[in-house]
């Protein structure tokens, strides 16, 4: 028996080829789930769904727009009749110093990371409540816990810290409905989110701060998402799961 047999999972921001969302989608599919890839570009989302195997779907959805979230969830319910797992993974970052953050930068980063998590969660919660089961998994960051210092600016740290608060508050409020809510806090993982903006110096500095001496892989995060999505974590809610090679031992 596979860990996610018969389960339907939605993963936002999952079309990035080397990203955490796609790695999670692949692992969930390998463990028996049907996966819905949501991302900004419809064709990229569809291609990613096809890449991970048969029976998965890809849809365009900008998580900052509640109407997009509602439309996507309606399609998923029509196609599969249920939603068991939501991974709020869509995120953007900007390497800015505190005095350089404009209102526009703040809105962009807070909206995708934090409002997007709220929008998608609010859209699936009524359905999960009705079925008295569901798993919410929210992508925070070590930046929330240690005040940045890797790549993202203070507004990114704030957005990811906001996700921790939202995760825990949802865990408390939704536990009586059989819905679990947990956060993952990745450290430095090699993906395209830093989009070639890391200099060799920055890279050396980051690696020096990681006791395990290597950057994380997307699969390292996917494994933790699988744990939180499956019944292996049946009694875990409101937690923050650190995936950082020891770079924040606290
Ligand atoms: P990535 O850039 O590879 O993927 C992010 C995806 O989100 C992209 O496909 C992008 O198109 C999508 N996206 C952006 N805005 C969106 C929107 N409004 N609606 C829907 N999708 C949108 O990044 P990644 O490294 O895979 O990061 C995934 C998540 O993990 C993010 O939330 C990120 O903040 C978090 N994270 C990453 C790291 C790391 O080191 N890579 C560390 C900590 C946390």
Boltz pocket constraint, residues with backbone or C-beta under 6 A from the ligand:
constraints:
  - pocket:
      binder: B
      contacts: [[A, 12], [A, 13], [A, 14], [A, 15], [A, 16], [A, 17], [A, 18], [A, 19], [A, 20], [A, 21], [A, 38], [A, 39], [A, 40], [A, 61], [A, 62], [A, 63], [A, 64], [A, 88], [A, 89], [A, 90], [A, 91], [A, 92], [A, 93], [A, 112], [A, 116], [A, 139], [A, 140], [A, 141], [A, 142], [A, 185], [A, 186], [A, 187], [A, 188], [A, 189], [A, 190], [A, 191], [A, 192], [A, 193], [A, 194]]
      max_distance: 6.0
